[in-house]
Amino acid sequence: MNPYQKKHQIGTMKDHARYCTGRQDATRLEFVIYQLERMFQATGDKYIPEGMTAETIVERALMPPRGKQIEAFINNNRWIARCECGGCEVVDPNDPIFYCLNPLCLNAENKYRARKVKLPKKMEDIEGILLRRKPENRHWYTHESVDRLRKQNKAHGLD
């Protein structure tokens, strides 16, 4: 658990942004810019497609989201979304936007634009059940029902 994440909450992109940038007020957009700039500084133009520039990729990442929604799940006490490329990023239910920071992807199939995150309808129930567990045991995947989570908690004496 990172030091910016509260013990009794599921981690979000905002917590991750604070941790990585060291700034208490860091936002998702600032984090994406921070990560892209770090990547481009470290690799030069290695991951920049022909006809594009680092600046163009950053500009597109900051545009309003579009394209197919991507589903969120909880892994190791963090809200996560997984790109088709296999890359995973921490997401925030209060700012449900996804941008893949895998340098081989960068949402290229979506013209380098962010995508909306699809959150579960019973998100509050899911979080409430998981918050009874130790942080390292807080996992929920889209195929699991709220009832299944309750049964798991009961089986481990967390009812």
C-alpha positions in Angstrom: 0.0 0.0 0.0 1.5 3.3 -1.0 1.8 6.0 1.7 -0.8 8.3 0.0 -3.5 5.6 0.2 -5.8 5.5 3.2 -6.0 2.2 4.9 -9.7 1.9 4.7 -10.1 2.6 1.0 -9.5 0.9 -2.4 -6.5 2.6 -4.1 -7.1 4.9 -7.0 -5.2 6.7 -9.8 -5.1 9.8 -7.6 -3.3 7.9 -4.8 -0.9 6.5 -7.4 -0.3 10.0 -9.0 0.5 11.4 -5.5 2.9 8.6 -4.8 4.8 8.7 -8.1 5.0 12.5 -8.4 5.5 13.2 -4.7 2.8 15.9 -4.9 -0.3 15.8 -2.7 -2.4 17.6 -5.3 -1.3 15.6 -8.3 -4.1 14.7 -10.8 -4.6 11.9 -13.3 -3.8 14.2 -16.2 -0.6 15.5 -14.5 0.4 11.9 -13.8 -0.1 10.8 -17.5 2.0 13.8 -18.7 4.6 13.0 -16.0 4.9 9.4 -17.1 4.9 10.1 -20.8 7.6 12.8 -20.4 9.7 10.4 -18.3 9.4 7.7 -20.9 10.2 10.0 -23.8 13.2 11.4 -21.9 14.5 7.9 -21.2 13.9 6.4 -24.6 14.1 9.3 -27.0 12.0 8.6 -30.1 12.3 4.8 -29.8 8.5 4.4 -29.1 7.3 7.3 -31.1 5.6 6.1 -34.3 6.6 7.5 -37.6 4.8 10.8 -38.4 4.1 11.5 -34.7 5.9 13.5 -32.1 6.1 13.2 -28.3 4.1 16.5 -28.1 1.4 15.1 -30.4 1.0 12.0 -28.3 0.7 14.0 -25.1 -1.8 16.4 -26.7 -4.0 13.4 -27.8 -3.7 11.8 -24.4 -5.2 15.0 -22.9 -8.2 15.1 -25.3 -11.6 14.0 -24.1 -11.9 10.2 -24.0 -13.4 8.2 -26.9 -13.6 4.7 -28.1 -14.6 1.4 -26.5 -14.9 1.5 -22.7 -12.6 -0.6 -20.6 -13.7 -2.5 -17.6 -12.3 -1.9 -14.1 -11.5 -4.5 -11.5 -9.8 -4.6 -8.1 -6.5 -6.2 -7.7 -4.3 -6.0 -4.6 -6.5 -3.2 -3.2 -6.3 -0.9 -6.3 -8.9 -0.1 -9.0 -7.2 -1.4 -12.2 -8.1 -1.5 -15.9 -6.4 -3.8 -18.4 -5.8 -2.8 -22.0 -6.1 -5.2 -24.9 -2.3 -5.0 -25.2 -2.0 -6.6 -21.7 -0.9 -3.4 -20.0 -2.7 -2.5 -16.7 -3.1 0.9 -15.2 -4.5 2.1 -11.9 -7.8 4.0 -12.5 -10.0 6.3 -10.3 -13.8 5.8 -10.0 -14.2 9.5 -9.5 -12.3 10.2 -12.7 -13.1 7.1 -14.8 -10.6 7.6 -17.6 -8.0 5.0 -18.8 -4.7 5.7 -20.7 -2.4 2.8 -21.4 1.2 3.8 -20.5 2.7 0.7 -22.1 5.3 2.3 -24.4 4.4 -0.2 -27.1 0.7 0.8 -27.0 -0.1 4.3 -25.6 -3.7 3.6 -26.8 -2.4 3.7 -30.4 -5.5 1.7 -31.6 -7.6 4.5 -30.2 -5.5 7.1 -32.0 -3.6 7.8 -28.8 -6.7 9.0 -27.0 -7.9 8.1 -23.5 -10.9 5.8 -23.0 -13.7 5.8 -20.5 -13.7 3.2 -17.7 -16.7 1.0 -17.1 -17.3 0.6 -13.4 -19.5 -2.1 -11.8 -23.1 -1.1 -11.0 -22.6 -2.5 -7.5 -19.3 -0.7 -6.9 -20.1 0.5 -3.4 -21.3 -3.0 -2.3 -18.1 -4.5 -3.7 -15.8 -2.0 -2.0 -17.7 -2.4 1.3 -17.3 -6.2 1.3 -13.6 -6.0 0.3 -12.8 -3.3 3.0 -13.5 -6.0 5.6 -10.4 -7.8 4.3 -6.7 -7.1 4.8 -5.5 -4.8 2.0 -3.4 -7.6 0.4 -6.6 -9.8 0.1 -8.8 -7.2 -1.6 -9.4 -8.5 -5.1 -12.5 -8.5 -7.3 -12.8 -9.5 -10.9 -15.7 -8.7 -13.3 -16.9 -12.3 -13.4 -17.5 -12.3 -9.6 -20.8 -11.5 -8.0 -21.4 -9.5 -4.8 -22.9 -12.7 -3.4 -19.7 -14.6 -4.1 -17.6 -12.0 -2.3 -19.9 -12.2 0.7 -19.6 -16.0 0.7 -15.8 -15.7 0.6 -15.8 -13.3 3.5 -18.1 -15.6 5.5 -15.8 -18.6 4.8 -12.9 -16.6 6.3 -14.8 -15.3 9.3 -15.1 -11.8 8.0 -18.9 -11.6 8.1 
